[in-house]
Protein backbone atom coordinates (compact mmCIF):
# COMPACT_ATOMS: atom_id res chain seq x y z
CA UNK A 1 0.00 0.00 0.00
CA UNK A 2 1.15 3.52 -0.76
CA UNK A 3 1.64 6.20 1.81
CA UNK A 4 -1.54 8.03 2.71
CA UNK A 5 -1.03 11.72 1.83
CA UNK A 6 -1.20 14.15 4.70
CA UNK A 7 -4.17 16.49 4.39
CA UNK A 8 -3.59 20.00 5.63
CA UNK A 9 -6.51 20.98 7.88
CA UNK A 10 -8.62 23.89 6.69
CA UNK A 11 -8.28 27.08 8.66
CA UNK A 12 -11.32 27.89 10.79
CA UNK A 13 -13.86 29.95 8.90
CA UNK A 14 -17.18 31.53 9.77
CA UNK A 15 -19.91 33.53 8.07
CA UNK A 16 -22.17 35.74 10.13
CA UNK A 17 -24.30 38.22 8.22
CA UNK A 18 -27.95 38.79 9.21
CA UNK A 19 -28.62 41.87 7.04
CA UNK A 20 -31.24 41.89 4.31
CA UNK A 21 -29.59 43.46 1.25
CA UNK A 22 -31.58 44.98 -1.60
CA UNK A 23 -29.30 45.96 -4.49
CA UNK A 24 -30.07 47.67 -7.77
CA UNK A 25 -30.97 50.87 -9.58
CA UNK A 26 -34.25 52.35 -8.32
CA UNK A 27 -34.34 50.21 -5.16
CA UNK A 28 -34.81 53.30 -2.95
CA UNK A 29 -38.41 53.54 -4.17
CA UNK A 30 -39.17 50.28 -2.34
CA UNK A 31 -37.99 51.54 1.07
CA UNK A 32 -41.51 51.55 2.50
CA UNK A 33 -42.23 48.04 1.26
CA UNK A 34 -39.16 46.67 3.04
CA UNK A 35 -39.72 48.51 6.34
CA UNK A 36 -43.50 48.31 6.69
CA UNK A 37 -43.30 46.18 9.85
CA UNK A 38 -40.44 48.09 11.54
CA UNK A 39 -42.70 50.53 13.36
CA UNK A 40 -44.87 53.60 12.95
CA UNK A 41 -42.23 56.34 12.94
CA UNK A 42 -38.83 56.53 11.26
CA UNK A 43 -35.93 58.72 12.31
CA UNK A 44 -34.44 59.70 8.95
CA UNK A 45 -30.83 60.79 9.31
CA UNK A 46 -29.75 62.21 5.96
CA UNK A 47 -26.51 63.76 4.73
CA UNK A 48 -27.07 67.55 4.38
CA UNK A 49 -26.31 67.15 0.66
CA UNK A 50 -29.73 65.52 0.29
CA UNK A 51 -31.75 68.25 1.99
CA UNK A 52 -34.57 69.21 -0.37
CA UNK A 53 -33.38 66.64 -2.92
CA UNK A 54 -35.36 64.27 -5.09
CA UNK A 55 -33.67 61.33 -3.35
CA UNK A 56 -34.82 62.48 0.10
CA UNK A 57 -38.33 63.01 -1.23
CA UNK A 58 -38.33 59.54 -2.79
CA UNK A 59 -37.39 58.01 0.56
CA UNK A 60 -40.06 60.03 2.41
CA UNK A 61 -42.75 59.17 -0.14
CA UNK A 62 -41.92 55.47 0.05
CA UNK A 63 -42.28 55.48 3.84
CA UNK A 64 -45.43 57.61 3.84
CA UNK A 65 -47.01 55.29 1.26
CA UNK A 66 -47.13 52.49 3.84
CA UNK A 67 -48.32 54.74 6.68
CA UNK A 68 -44.95 55.39 8.35
CA UNK A 69 -44.50 58.82 9.92
CA UNK A 70 -41.07 60.39 9.41
CA UNK A 71 -38.77 62.83 11.19
CA UNK A 72 -35.87 64.26 9.19
CA UNK A 73 -32.48 65.10 10.69
CA UNK A 74 -29.52 66.54 8.77
CA UNK A 75 -27.09 66.99 11.69
CA UNK A 76 -24.28 65.09 9.97
CA UNK A 77 -20.60 66.00 9.61
CA UNK A 78 -17.56 64.14 8.14
CA UNK A 79 -15.48 62.16 10.64
CA UNK A 80 -18.47 61.76 13.03
CA UNK A 81 -17.87 63.44 16.40
CA UNK A 82 -18.89 61.72 19.61
CA UNK A 83 -20.71 64.84 20.83
CA UNK A 84 -22.67 65.18 17.59
CA UNK A 85 -23.72 61.53 17.76
CA UNK A 86 -24.97 62.04 21.33
CA UNK A 87 -26.95 65.11 20.24
CA UNK A 88 -28.59 63.20 17.39
CA UNK A 89 -29.39 60.33 19.76
CA UNK A 90 -31.17 62.75 22.12
CA UNK A 91 -33.16 64.06 19.15
CA UNK A 92 -34.19 60.54 18.15
CA UNK A 93 -35.29 59.76 21.71
CA UNK A 94 -37.27 62.98 21.94
CA UNK A 95 -39.11 62.13 18.72
CA UNK A 96 -39.95 58.63 20.04
CA UNK A 97 -39.00 56.93 16.78
CA UNK A 98 -39.30 53.19 16.22
CA UNK A 99 -36.44 52.73 13.76
CA UNK A 100 -33.55 54.62 12.17
CA UNK A 101 -32.86 55.21 8.48
CA UNK A 102 -29.48 56.64 7.40
CA UNK A 103 -28.89 57.87 3.86
CA UNK A 104 -25.46 59.23 2.94
CA UNK A 105 -21.78 58.35 3.00
CA UNK A 106 -20.05 56.06 5.46
CA UNK A 107 -20.02 58.66 8.23
CA UNK A 108 -23.78 59.11 8.00
CA UNK A 109 -24.34 55.36 8.13
CA UNK A 110 -21.95 55.05 11.09
CA UNK A 111 -23.84 57.74 13.00
CA UNK A 112 -27.13 56.00 12.34
CA UNK A 113 -25.75 52.70 13.63
CA UNK A 114 -24.62 54.36 16.84
CA UNK A 115 -27.90 56.22 17.34
CA UNK A 116 -29.89 53.01 16.89
CA UNK A 117 -28.15 51.28 19.79
CA UNK A 118 -27.57 54.32 22.02
CA UNK A 119 -31.33 54.94 22.17
CA UNK A 120 -31.82 51.53 23.77
CA UNK A 121 -28.56 51.25 25.74
CA UNK A 122 -27.89 54.74 27.07
CA UNK A 123 -24.53 56.43 27.81
CA UNK A 124 -22.53 58.31 25.17
CA UNK A 125 -21.00 57.08 21.94
CA UNK A 126 -17.40 57.43 23.15
CA UNK A 127 -18.10 55.10 26.09
CA UNK A 128 -18.51 52.19 23.65
CA UNK A 129 -15.44 52.75 21.47
CA UNK A 130 -12.78 50.05 21.64
CA UNK A 131 -9.61 51.37 23.25
CA UNK A 132 -6.64 49.11 23.92
CA UNK A 133 -5.79 48.68 27.61
CA UNK A 134 -8.81 50.75 28.63
CA UNK A 135 -12.29 49.83 29.79
CA UNK A 136 -15.18 50.35 27.39
CA UNK A 137 -18.87 49.45 27.54
CA UNK A 138 -20.49 46.65 25.54
CA UNK A 139 -23.84 46.81 23.78
CA UNK A 140 -26.27 44.82 25.93
CA UNK A 141 -29.73 45.78 24.65
CA UNK A 142 -30.96 45.19 21.10
CA UNK A 143 -30.72 48.35 18.98
CA UNK A 144 -33.65 49.88 17.17
CA UNK A 145 -34.04 48.42 13.67
CA UNK A 146 -31.53 50.20 11.46
CA UNK A 147 -31.66 50.80 7.69
CA UNK A 148 -28.46 51.74 5.81
CA UNK A 149 -28.73 53.51 2.46
CA UNK A 150 -25.15 54.21 1.31
CA UNK A 151 -24.68 56.94 -1.28
CA UNK A 152 -20.93 56.51 -1.76
CA UNK A 153 -18.89 53.45 -2.68
CA UNK A 154 -16.37 53.52 0.13
CA UNK A 155 -16.75 52.32 3.69
CA UNK A 156 -19.14 49.46 3.03
CA UNK A 157 -20.62 50.35 6.42
CA UNK A 158 -23.87 48.72 5.34
CA UNK A 159 -22.06 45.39 5.70
CA UNK A 160 -19.84 45.92 8.75
CA UNK A 161 -19.94 45.51 12.51
CA UNK A 162 -18.25 48.87 13.06
CA UNK A 163 -19.08 52.50 13.76
CA UNK A 164 -16.14 54.92 13.72
CA UNK A 165 -16.23 57.82 16.21
CA UNK A 166 -13.97 60.87 16.36
CA UNK A 167 -13.10 62.67 19.60
CA UNK A 168 -11.39 65.93 18.58
CA UNK A 169 -10.93 66.97 22.22
CA UNK A 170 -8.23 64.31 22.62
CA UNK A 171 -7.33 63.92 18.92
CA UNK A 172 -8.44 60.28 18.78
CA UNK A 173 -10.58 58.32 16.41
CA UNK A 174 -11.81 54.94 17.67
CA UNK A 175 -14.28 52.29 16.63
CA UNK A 176 -17.34 50.70 18.19
CA UNK A 177 -17.32 46.99 17.34
CA UNK A 178 -20.27 44.66 17.75
CA UNK A 179 -22.27 42.17 15.71
CA UNK A 180 -25.29 44.16 16.94
CA UNK A 181 -24.19 46.94 14.54
CA UNK A 182 -25.15 44.98 11.45
CA UNK A 183 -28.07 46.84 9.82
CA UNK A 184 -31.40 45.09 9.64
CA UNK A 185 -31.71 46.26 6.04
CA UNK A 186 -29.30 47.71 3.46
CA UNK A 187 -30.60 49.40 0.34
CA UNK A 188 -27.80 49.85 -2.22
CA UNK A 189 -29.08 51.96 -5.11
CA UNK A 190 -26.27 53.00 -7.50
CA UNK A 191 -28.48 55.75 -8.95
CA UNK A 192 -27.80 57.66 -5.71
CA UNK A 193 -24.08 57.72 -6.59
CA UNK A 194 -24.23 59.24 -10.07
CA UNK A 195 -23.60 62.81 -8.89
CA UNK A 196 -20.60 62.13 -6.64
CA UNK A 197 -17.73 64.42 -7.75
CA UNK A 198 -14.51 62.82 -9.02
CA UNK A 199 -12.32 63.50 -5.97
CA UNK A 200 -14.88 62.13 -3.52
CA UNK A 201 -15.36 59.11 -5.79
CA UNK A 202 -11.60 58.54 -5.63
CA UNK A 203 -11.30 59.02 -1.86
CA UNK A 204 -14.16 56.65 -1.06
CA UNK A 205 -12.91 54.14 -3.62
CA UNK A 206 -9.48 54.09 -1.96
CA UNK A 207 -11.21 53.12 1.29
CA UNK A 208 -12.92 50.24 -0.48
CA UNK A 209 -9.61 48.95 -1.84
CA UNK A 210 -7.91 49.34 1.55
CA UNK A 211 -10.63 47.30 3.25
CA UNK A 212 -10.23 44.44 0.80
CA UNK A 213 -6.42 44.62 0.74
CA UNK A 214 -6.08 44.65 4.53
CA UNK A 215 -8.63 41.91 5.06
CA UNK A 216 -6.89 39.73 2.47
CA UNK A 217 -3.48 40.26 4.11
CA UNK A 218 -4.73 39.75 7.66
CA UNK A 219 -3.01 36.70 9.19
CA UNK A 220 -6.41 35.55 10.46
CA UNK A 221 -8.18 35.83 7.10
CA UNK A 222 -10.71 33.06 6.50
CA UNK A 223 -11.61 31.20 3.33
CA UNK A 224 -14.74 33.31 3.10
CA UNK A 225 -13.13 36.68 3.80
CA UNK A 226 -10.32 36.07 1.28
CA UNK A 227 -12.77 35.11 -1.45
CA UNK A 228 -14.90 38.21 -0.81
CA UNK A 229 -11.87 40.50 -0.53
CA UNK A 230 -10.40 39.32 -3.83
CA UNK A 231 -13.67 39.94 -5.68
CA UNK A 232 -13.91 43.39 -4.11
CA UNK A 233 -10.40 44.24 -5.35
CA UNK A 234 -11.18 42.93 -8.83
CA UNK A 235 -14.27 45.09 -9.12
CA UNK A 236 -12.36 48.09 -7.78
CA UNK A 237 -9.53 47.65 -10.28
CA UNK A 238 -11.94 47.40 -13.21
CA UNK A 239 -14.31 50.21 -12.26
CA UNK A 240 -12.68 52.97 -10.21
CA UNK A 241 -11.21 54.83 -13.21
CA UNK A 242 -14.49 54.74 -15.21
CA UNK A 243 -16.34 56.03 -12.13
CA UNK A 244 -13.89 58.90 -11.63
CA UNK A 245 -13.72 59.86 -15.30
CA UNK A 246 -17.43 59.39 -16.13
CA UNK A 247 -19.56 59.65 -13.00
CA UNK A 248 -22.77 58.98 -14.94
CA UNK A 249 -21.62 55.48 -15.93
CA UNK A 250 -24.31 53.53 -14.10
CA UNK A 251 -22.77 50.11 -14.73
CA UNK A 252 -19.41 51.19 -13.31
CA UNK A 253 -21.14 52.87 -10.35
CA UNK A 254 -23.10 49.68 -9.66
CA UNK A 255 -19.93 47.58 -9.79
CA UNK A 256 -18.12 49.96 -7.43
CA UNK A 257 -21.12 49.95 -5.07
CA UNK A 258 -20.93 46.16 -4.97
CA UNK A 259 -17.16 46.30 -4.48
CA UNK A 260 -17.70 48.61 -1.50
CA UNK A 261 -20.34 46.28 -0.04
CA UNK A 262 -17.99 43.30 -0.38
CA UNK A 263 -15.17 45.32 1.17
CA UNK A 264 -17.34 45.96 4.21
CA UNK A 265 -18.39 42.33 4.38
CA UNK A 266 -14.82 41.03 4.35
CA UNK A 267 -13.62 43.33 7.17
CA UNK A 268 -16.58 42.19 9.27
CA UNK A 269 -15.00 38.72 9.08
CA UNK A 270 -11.28 39.59 8.91
CA UNK A 271 -10.55 43.16 10.05
CA UNK A 272 -8.26 45.91 8.80
CA UNK A 273 -4.65 46.22 9.93
CA UNK A 274 -1.74 48.70 9.69
CA UNK A 275 -2.91 51.05 6.89
CA UNK A 276 -6.22 51.68 8.63
CA UNK A 277 -4.49 52.11 11.98
CA UNK A 278 -2.26 54.80 10.52
CA UNK A 279 -5.07 56.39 8.53
CA UNK A 280 -7.53 56.41 11.41
CA UNK A 281 -4.97 57.94 13.76
CA UNK A 282 -4.02 60.57 11.17
CA UNK A 283 -7.69 61.55 10.86
CA UNK A 284 -7.87 61.83 14.63
CA UNK A 285 -4.78 64.05 14.81
CA UNK A 286 -5.36 66.40 11.85
CA UNK A 287 -8.95 65.64 10.70
CA UNK A 288 -7.74 64.28 7.35
CA UNK A 289 -10.36 62.74 5.03
CA UNK A 290 -10.40 59.00 5.58
CA UNK A 291 -9.62 58.00 2.00
CA UNK A 292 -6.81 60.54 1.83
CA UNK A 293 -5.32 59.28 5.07
CA UNK A 294 -5.11 55.82 3.51
CA UNK A 295 -3.68 57.10 0.24
CA UNK A 296 -0.68 58.58 2.08
CA UNK A 297 0.37 55.28 3.63
CA UNK A 298 -0.88 52.21 1.77
CA UNK A 299 1.86 51.90 -0.85
CA UNK A 300 4.49 52.75 1.78
CA UNK A 301 3.26 49.94 4.03
CA UNK A 302 3.43 47.51 1.10
CA UNK A 303 7.04 48.54 0.32
CA UNK A 304 8.07 48.07 3.94
CA UNK A 305 6.32 44.70 4.18
CA UNK A 306 8.24 43.01 1.35
CA UNK A 307 9.50 40.34 1.10
CA UNK A 308 6.95 39.15 3.69
CA UNK A 309 3.56 38.72 2.05
CA UNK A 310 5.09 38.03 -1.35
CA UNK A 311 2.47 35.43 -2.30
CA UNK A 312 -0.48 37.60 -1.25
CA UNK A 313 0.95 40.73 -2.86
CA UNK A 314 1.58 38.86 -6.11
CA UNK A 315 -2.02 37.67 -6.18
CA UNK A 316 -3.30 41.20 -5.61
CA UNK A 317 -0.92 42.69 -8.17
CA UNK A 318 -2.22 40.30 -10.84
CA UNK A 319 -5.77 41.41 -10.14
CA UNK A 320 -4.70 45.05 -10.47
CA UNK A 321 -2.67 44.33 -13.64
CA UNK A 322 -3.49 41.02 -15.42
CA UNK A 323 -0.31 41.33 -17.53
CA UNK A 324 1.62 40.28 -14.43
CA UNK A 325 0.17 36.77 -14.70
CA UNK A 326 3.19 35.81 -16.77
CA UNK A 327 5.85 36.86 -14.24
CA UNK A 328 7.14 35.33 -11.00
CA UNK A 329 5.56 35.99 -7.60
CA UNK A 330 8.63 38.01 -6.62
CA UNK A 331 8.39 40.29 -9.65
CA UNK A 332 4.61 40.70 -9.36
CA UNK A 333 4.78 41.50 -5.65
CA UNK A 334 7.52 44.11 -6.18
CA UNK A 335 5.31 45.83 -8.76
CA UNK A 336 2.35 46.25 -6.40
CA UNK A 337 3.37 49.44 -4.52
CA UNK A 338 4.07 51.25 -7.79
CA UNK A 339 0.72 50.09 -9.21
CA UNK A 340 -1.10 51.37 -6.14
CA UNK A 341 0.83 54.65 -6.09
CA UNK A 342 0.22 55.39 -9.78
CA UNK A 343 -3.47 54.52 -9.58
CA UNK A 344 -4.08 56.70 -6.53
CA UNK A 345 -2.28 59.65 -8.14
CA UNK A 346 -4.31 59.26 -11.33
CA UNK A 347 -7.74 59.06 -9.70
CA UNK A 348 -6.96 61.93 -7.32
CA UNK A 349 -6.49 64.40 -10.15
CA UNK A 350 -2.80 63.66 -10.76
CA UNK A 351 -1.82 64.79 -7.29
CA UNK A 352 0.20 62.86 -4.73
CA UNK A 353 -0.87 63.29 -1.11
CA UNK A 354 1.32 62.94 1.97
CA UNK A 355 0.77 63.40 5.68
CA UNK A 356 2.02 66.97 5.33
CA UNK A 357 -0.66 67.57 2.68
CA UNK A 358 -3.22 67.22 5.47
CA UNK A 359 -1.34 69.30 8.02
CA UNK A 360 0.79 66.75 9.87
CA UNK A 361 3.70 68.47 11.63
CA UNK A 362 6.84 66.50 10.77
CA UNK A 363 8.37 67.41 14.12
CA UNK A 364 5.66 65.28 15.74
CA UNK A 365 6.19 62.26 13.48
CA UNK A 366 8.02 60.16 16.07
CA UNK A 367 5.47 61.09 18.72
CA UNK A 368 2.72 60.02 16.31
CA UNK A 369 4.43 56.68 15.62
CA UNK A 370 4.90 56.04 19.35
CA UNK A 371 1.24 56.82 20.00
CA UNK A 372 0.20 54.26 17.38
CA UNK A 373 2.61 51.61 18.66
CA UNK A 374 1.45 51.99 22.26
CA UNK A 375 -2.27 51.92 21.51
CA UNK A 376 -2.86 49.58 18.55
CA UNK A 377 -0.78 46.46 19.20
CA UNK A 378 -3.79 44.16 18.87
CA UNK A 379 -4.65 45.25 15.33
CA UNK A 380 -1.00 45.49 14.23
CA UNK A 381 -0.29 41.95 15.36
CA UNK A 382 -2.75 40.65 12.75
CA UNK A 383 -0.69 41.92 9.81
CA UNK A 384 1.75 39.84 7.74
CA UNK A 385 4.71 41.72 9.22
CA UNK A 386 4.61 43.36 12.65
CA UNK A 387 6.74 46.50 13.02
CA UNK A 388 9.08 47.35 15.86
CA UNK A 389 8.86 50.91 17.26
CA UNK A 390 11.75 52.01 15.04
CA UNK A 391 10.25 50.37 11.97
CA UNK A 392 6.93 52.10 12.57
CA UNK A 393 8.75 55.43 12.83
CA UNK A 394 10.43 54.60 9.52
CA UNK A 395 7.05 53.97 7.87
CA UNK A 396 5.64 57.24 9.17
CA UNK A 397 8.72 59.15 7.93
CA UNK A 398 8.17 57.69 4.46
CA UNK A 399 4.55 58.90 4.54
CA UNK A 400 5.52 62.52 5.22
C-alpha positions in Angstrom: 0.0 0.0 0.0 1.2 3.5 -0.8 1.6 6.2 1.8 -1.5 8.0 2.7 -1.0 11.7 1.8 -1.2 14.2 4.7 -4.2 16.5 4.4 -3.6 20.0 5.6 -6.5 21.0 7.9 -8.6 23.9 6.7 -8.3 27.1 8.7 -11.3 27.9 10.8 -13.9 30.0 8.9 -17.2 31.5 9.8 -19.9 33.5 8.1 -22.2 35.7 10.1 -24.3 38.2 8.2 -27.9 38.8 9.2 -28.6 41.9 7.0 -31.2 41.9 4.3 -29.6 43.5 1.3 -31.6 45.0 -1.6 -29.3 46.0 -4.5 -30.1 47.7 -7.8 -31.0 50.9 -9.6 -34.2 52.3 -8.3 -34.3 50.2 -5.2 -34.8 53.3 -2.9 -38.4 53.5 -4.2 -39.2 50.3 -2.3 -38.0 51.5 1.1 -41.5 51.6 2.5 -42.2 48.0 1.3 -39.2 46.7 3.0 -39.7 48.5 6.3 -43.5 48.3 6.7 -43.3 46.2 9.8 -40.4 48.1 11.5 -42.7 50.5 13.4 -44.9 53.6 13.0 -42.2 56.3 12.9 -38.8 56.5 11.3 -35.9 58.7 12.3 -34.4 59.7 8.9 -30.8 60.8 9.3 -29.8 62.2 6.0 -26.5 63.8 4.7 -27.1 67.6 4.4 -26.3 67.1 0.7 -29.7 65.5 0.3 -31.7 68.3 2.0 -34.6 69.2 -0.4 -33.4 66.6 -2.9 -35.4 64.3 -5.1 -33.7 61.3 -3.4 -34.8 62.5 0.1 -38.3 63.0 -1.2 -38.3 59.5 -2.8 -37.4 58.0 0.6 -40.1 60.0 2.4 -42.7 59.2 -0.1 -41.9 55.5 0.0 -42.3 55.5 3.8 -45.4 57.6 3.8 -47.0 55.3 1.3 -47.1 52.5 3.8 -48.3 54.7 6.7 -44.9 55.4 8.4 -44.5 58.8 9.9 -41.1 60.4 9.4 -38.8 62.8 11.2 -35.9 64.3 9.2 -32.5 65.1 10.7 -29.5 66.5 8.8 -27.1 67.0 11.7 -24.3 65.1 10.0 -20.6 66.0 9.6 -17.6 64.1 8.1 -15.5 62.2 10.6 -18.5 61.8 13.0 -17.9 63.4 16.4 -18.9 61.7 19.6 -20.7 64.8 20.8 -22.7 65.2 17.6 -23.7 61.5 17.8 -25.0 62.0 21.3 -26.9 65.1 20.2 -28.6 63.2 17.4 -29.4 60.3 19.8 -31.2 62.8 22.1 -33.2 64.1 19.1 -34.2 60.5 18.2 -35.3 59.8 21.7 -37.3 63.0 21.9 -39.1 62.1 18.7 -40.0 58.6 20.0 -39.0 56.9 16.8 -39.3 53.2 16.2 -36.4 52.7 13.8 -33.6 54.6 12.2 -32.9 55.2 8.5 -29.5 56.6 7.4 -28.9 57.9 3.9 -25.5 59.2 2.9 -21.8 58.4 3.0 -20.0 56.1 5.5 -20.0 58.7 8.2 -23.8 59.1 8.0 -24.3 55.4 8.1 -21.9 55.0 11.1 -23.8 57.7 13.0 -27.1 56.0 12.3 -25.7 52.7 13.6 -24.6 54.4 16.8 -27.9 56.2 17.3 -29.9 53.0 16.9 -28.1 51.3 19.8 -27.6 54.3 22.0 -31.3 54.9 22.2 -31.8 51.5 23.8 -28.6 51.2 25.7 -27.9 54.7 27.1 -24.5 56.4 27.8 -22.5 58.3 25.2 -21.0 57.1 21.9 -17.4 57.4 23.1 -18.1 55.1 26.1 -18.5 52.2 23.6 -15.4 52.8 21.5 -12.8 50.0 21.6 -9.6 51.4 23.3 -6.6 49.1 23.9 -5.8 48.7 27.6 -8.8 50.8 28.6 -12.3 49.8 29.8 -15.2 50.4 27.4 -18.9 49.4 27.5 -20.5 46.6 25.5 -23.8 46.8 23.8 -26.3 44.8 25.9 -29.7 45.8 24.7 -31.0 45.2 21.1 -30.7 48.4 19.0 -33.7 49.9 17.2 -34.0 48.4 13.7 -31.5 50.2 11.5 -31.7 50.8 7.7 -28.5 51.7 5.8 -28.7 53.5 2.5 -25.2 54.2 1.3 -24.7 56.9 -1.3 -20.9 56.5 -1.8 -18.9 53.4 -2.7 -16.4 53.5 0.1 -16.8 52.3 3.7 -19.1 49.5 3.0 -20.6 50.4 6.4 -23.9 48.7 5.3 -22.1 45.4 5.7 -19.8 45.9 8.7 -19.9 45.5 12.5 -18.3 48.9 13.1 -19.1 52.5 13.8 -16.1 54.9 13.7 -16.2 57.8 16.2 -14.0 60.9 16.4 -13.1 62.7 19.6 -11.4 65.9 18.6 -10.9 67.0 22.2 -8.2 64.3 22.6 -7.3 63.9 18.9 -8.4 60.3 18.8 -10.6 58.3 16.4 -11.8 54.9 17.7 -14.3 52.3 16.6 -17.3 50.7 18.2 -17.3 47.0 17.3 -20.3 44.7 17.8 -22.3 42.2 15.7 -25.3 44.2 16.9 -24.2 46.9 14.5 -25.1 45.0 11.5 -28.1 46.8 9.8 -31.4 45.1 9.6 -31.7 46.3 6.0 -29.3 47.7 3.5 -30.6 49.4 0.3 -27.8 49.8 -2.2 -29.1 52.0 -5.1 -26.3 53.0 -7.5 -28.5 55.7 -8.9 -27.8 57.7 -5.7 -24.1 57.7 -6.6 -24.2 59.2 -10.1 -23.6 62.8 -8.9 -20.6 62.1 -6.6 -17.7 64.4 -7.7 -14.5 62.8 -9.0 -12.3 63.5 -6.0 -14.9 62.1 -3.5 -15.4 59.1 -5.8 -11.6 58.5 -5.6 -11.3 59.0 -1.9 -14.2 56.7 -1.1 -12.9 54.1 -3.6 -9.5 54.1 -2.0 -11.2 53.1 1.3 -12.9 50.2 -0.5 -9.6 48.9 -1.8 -7.9 49.3 1.5 -10.6 47.3 3.3 -10.2 44.4 0.8 -6.4 44.6 0.7 -6.1 44.6 4.5 -8.6 41.9 5.1 -6.9 39.7 2.5 -3.5 40.3 4.1 -4.7 39.8 7.7 -3.0 36.7 9.2 -6.4 35.5 10.5 -8.2 35.8 7.1 -10.7 33.1 6.5 -11.6 31.2 3.3 -14.7 33.3 3.1 -13.1 36.7 3.8 -10.3 36.1 1.3 -12.8 35.1 -1.4 -14.9 38.2 -0.8 -11.9 40.5 -0.5 -10.4 39.3 -3.8 -13.7 39.9 -5.7 -13.9 43.4 -4.1 -10.4 44.2 -5.3 -11.2 42.9 -8.8 -14.3 45.1 -9.1 -12.4 48.1 -7.8 -9.5 47.7 -10.3 -11.9 47.4 -13.2 -14.3 50.2 -12.3 -12.7 53.0 -10.2 -11.2 54.8 -13.2 -14.5 54.7 -15.2 -16.3 56.0 -12.1 -13.9 58.9 -11.6 -13.7 59.9 -15.3 -17.4 59.4 -16.1 -19.6 59.6 -13.0 -22.8 59.0 -14.9 -21.6 55.5 -15.9 -24.3 53.5 -14.1 -22.8 50.1 -14.7 -19.4 51.2 -13.3 -21.1 52.9 -10.4 -23.1 49.7 -9.7 -19.9 47.6 -9.8 -18.1 50.0 -7.4 -21.1 49.9 -5.1 -20.9 46.2 -5.0 -17.2 46.3 -4.5 -17.7 48.6 -1.5 -20.3 46.3 0.0 -18.0 43.3 -0.4 -15.2 45.3 1.2 -17.3 46.0 4.2 -18.4 42.3 4.4 -14.8 41.0 4.4 -13.6 43.3 7.2 -16.6 42.2 9.3 -15.0 38.7 9.1 -11.3 39.6 8.9 -10.5 43.2 10.0 -8.3 45.9 8.8 -4.7 46.2 9.9 -1.7 48.7 9.7 -2.9 51.0 6.9 -6.2 51.7 8.6 -4.5 52.1 12.0 -2.3 54.8 10.5 -5.1 56.4 8.5 -7.5 56.4 11.4 -5.0 57.9 13.8 -4.0 60.6 11.2 -7.7 61.5 10.9 -7.9 61.8 14.6 -4.8 64.1 14.8 -5.4 66.4 11.8 -9.0 65.6 10.7 -7.7 64.3 7.3 -10.4 62.7 5.0 -10.4 59.0 5.6 -9.6 58.0 2.0 -6.8 60.5 1.8 -5.3 59.3 5.1 -5.1 55.8 3.5 -3.7 57.1 0.2 -0.7 58.6 2.1 0.4 55.3 3.6 -0.9 52.2 1.8 1.9 51.9 -0.8 4.5 52.7 1.8 3.3 49.9 4.0 3.4 47.5 1.1 7.0 48.5 0.3 8.1 48.1 3.9 6.3 44.7 4.2 8.2 43.0 1.3 9.5 40.3 1.1 6.9 39.2 3.7 3.6 38.7 2.0 5.1 38.0 -1.4 2.5 35.4 -2.3 -0.5 37.6 -1.2 0.9 40.7 -2.9 1.6 38.9 -6.1 -2.0 37.7 -6.2 -3.3 41.2 -5.6 -0.9 42.7 -8.2 -2.2 40.3 -10.8 -5.8 41.4 -10.1 -4.7 45.0 -10.5 -2.7 44.3 -13.6 -3.5 41.0 -15.4 -0.3 41.3 -17.5 1.6 40.3 -14.4 0.2 36.8 -14.7 3.2 35.8 -16.8 5.9 36.9 -14.2 7.1 35.3 -11.0 5.6 36.0 -7.6 8.6 38.0 -6.6 8.4 40.3 -9.6 4.6 40.7 -9.4 4.8 41.5 -5.6 7.5 44.1 -6.2 5.3 45.8 -8.8 2.3 46.3 -6.4 3.4 49.4 -4.5 4.1 51.3 -7.8 0.7 50.1 -9.2 -1.1 51.4 -6.1 0.8 54.6 -6.1 0.2 55.4 -9.8 -3.5 54.5 -9.6 -4.1 56.7 -6.5 -2.3 59.6 -8.1 -4.3 59.3 -11.3 -7.7 59.1 -9.7 -7.0 61.9 -7.3 -6.5 64.4 -10.2 -2.8 63.7 -10.8 -1.8 64.8 -7.3 0.2 62.9 -4.7 -0.9 63.3 -1.1 1.3 62.9 2.0 0.8 63.4 5.7 2.0 67.0 5.3 -0.7 67.6 2.7 -3.2 67.2 5.5 -1.3 69.3 8.0 0.8 66.8 9.9 3.7 68.5 11.6 6.8 66.5 10.8 8.4 67.4 14.1 5.7 65.3 15.7 6.2 62.3 13.5 8.0 60.2 16.1 5.5 61.1 18.7 2.7 60.0 16.3 4.4 56.7 15.6 4.9 56.0 19.4 1.2 56.8 20.0 0.2 54.3 17.4 2.6 51.6 18.7 1.5 52.0 22.3 -2.3 51.9 21.5 -2.9 49.6 18.5 -0.8 46.5 19.2 -3.8 44.2 18.9 -4.6 45.2 15.3 -1.0 45.5 14.2 -0.3 41.9 15.4 -2.8 40.7 12.8 -0.7 41.9 9.8 1.8 39.8 7.7 4.7 41.7 9.2 4.6 43.4 12.7 6.7 46.5 13.0 9.1 47.3 15.9 8.9 50.9 17.3 11.7 52.0 15.0 10.3 50.4 12.0 6.9 52.1 12.6 8.8 55.4 12.8 10.4 54.6 9.5 7.1 54.0 7.9 5.6 57.2 9.2 8.7 59.1 7.9 8.2 57.7 4.5 4.6 58.9 4.5 5.5 62.5 5.2 
